[in-house]
Amino acid sequence: MLQSIIAPMNRPNAPVRNQLKDIARLAMLQRGLLPDFSAAVVAETAALTHAAVDAEPAARDMRDLLWASIDNDDSRDLDQLSVAMPLANGAVKILVAVADVDALVKAGGAIDGHARTNTTSIYTAAGIFPMLPEKLSTNLTSLAEGEERLAIIVELTVGADGAVTDSDLYRALVINHAKLAYNSVAAWLDGTAPAPARVTAVAGLDEQLRMQDHAAQALKAFRHQRGALSLETLEARAVFDGELLTDLRADEKNRAKELIEDFMIAANGATARYLEQKGFPSLRRVLRSPERWNRIVELAADLGTQLPAEPSAAALEEFLCQQRQADPARFPDVSLSVIKCLGRGEYEVESRGRLVSGHFALAVKDYTHSTAPNRRFPDLITQRLLKAALTRQPVPYRDEELAALARHCTEQEDNATKVERRVQKSAAALLLQSRLGERFDAIVTGASEKGTWVRIARPVAEGKVVRGYKGIDVGDRVRVELVHTDVENGFVDFARVEGK
């Protein structure tokens, strides 16, 4: 079976995108992930012919509100919508609608089994391997523009200072009145471009989005005052000309992405608290105190700031804000160094008598994943817990099953990330294979017994330092020379260049 996957990579005229897809499929299989849907999943999907309808008159009718989605330009697996309403004294009511995926994806079915195995959609440079069949994720369970859909509503009351003073959850019927894209909305909010066509086409939507932006900015400011970390990284996005890879370009944060991020953080916190109030367990997303706080202290000292000996989110946030202001061009490198030292998030079960740690980077105690059930299985688990709590039904998962799922979701998320990085490295090797001997400025992104890695900026690519790695650590800036590439194995190798 593996030979049939590798074989197309040896064709001299094979399109680059197909070559990367073959690499992705092999990497997924090697890590226990399923690149294809089984015959049982295909048959179960074929039997679903229309979106879910409310079997009981329990859902509120909220179709007339100015719901809109903001996502990537090409995204069709839309998980959430948002809308805002003004309240007294500068407060705002924010409503987040999350797609009711559980209405069609029933626990124990073939579709659920595939989702439970992979636990996430996998986003590679070659394309997406969705957690759910596209007939669902981009259609029947997507909050697509102009379509009536069932949703779970997270209602948030946001004070003028950005504090969430009240929240509630319930079911509703909604319609997405405008499918919007991050980049065009961000440019409009920043005043560098006119309003997107869909914004001007829907009466009142421009005022609605500005209200949401104002509330999101307040939410963000309130979090950061309490120690949430201001982190900014350069995510690489593959650029194709037809089927040929032409670049790996930085895909940076912007104001519209932050708007959605701020709402999702608040909604996830409200969801965790709701389940706790109802006496239900929850699948928490936790990030413990930094694994390498000593290295963060060293990095800060090199930049003229003294951090405390013990981990402090507030002190680290103050340092990050200073660095952003002092050197905005290099701030993503500082952020990346800190992120590498923070360690990875994981899933844990919180229940009565069993409390878990919070999320260090967000400076919150109560946090779950609930707003992307088309893309992440933990969110679908949370949705099932929520729906049971809302309808006063028994907890749908046994304690030991929920604990096993938490471990499995953490492991598979790690495997998915490794697959995405593996394909990204093959894409980088493709772009760099004709540039052997060139030298680049780089930042060290990893240093352990397994090896030392650096990232270059143009193209955005990561590679291993195979010579001259002794004495360098995460966050160090070095000069490197490209000495070897291997597309099939995803190798991009550098040698450190001594001196300036």
Secondary structure, DSSP 8 states (H G I E B T S, - for coil): -HHHHHGGGG-TT--HHHHHHHHHHHHHHHTT--SS--HHHHHHHHT--S----SSTTSEE-TTS--BEEE-TT-----EEEEEEE-GGG-EEEEEEEE-GGGTS-TTSHHHHHHHHH-B-EEETTEEE-SS-HHIIIIITS--BT-EEEEEEEEEEE-TTS-EEEEEEEEEEEEB--EEEHHHHHHHHTTSS---HHHHHSTTHHHHHHHHHHHHHHHHHHHHHTT-------EEEEEEETTEEEEEEEE---HHHHHHHHHHHHHHHHHHHHHHHTT--EEEEEB-S-TTHHHHHHHHHHTT----SS--HHHHHHHHHHHHHH-TTTHHHHHHHHHHHH---EEEEEBTTB----BTTTTBS--B--S-TTTBHHHHHHHHHHHHHHTT---SS-HHHHHHHHHHHHHHHHHHHHHHHHHHHHHHHHHHTT-TT-EEEEEEEEEETTEEEEEETTTTEEEEEEES-TT--TT-EEEEEEEEEETTTTEEEEEE----
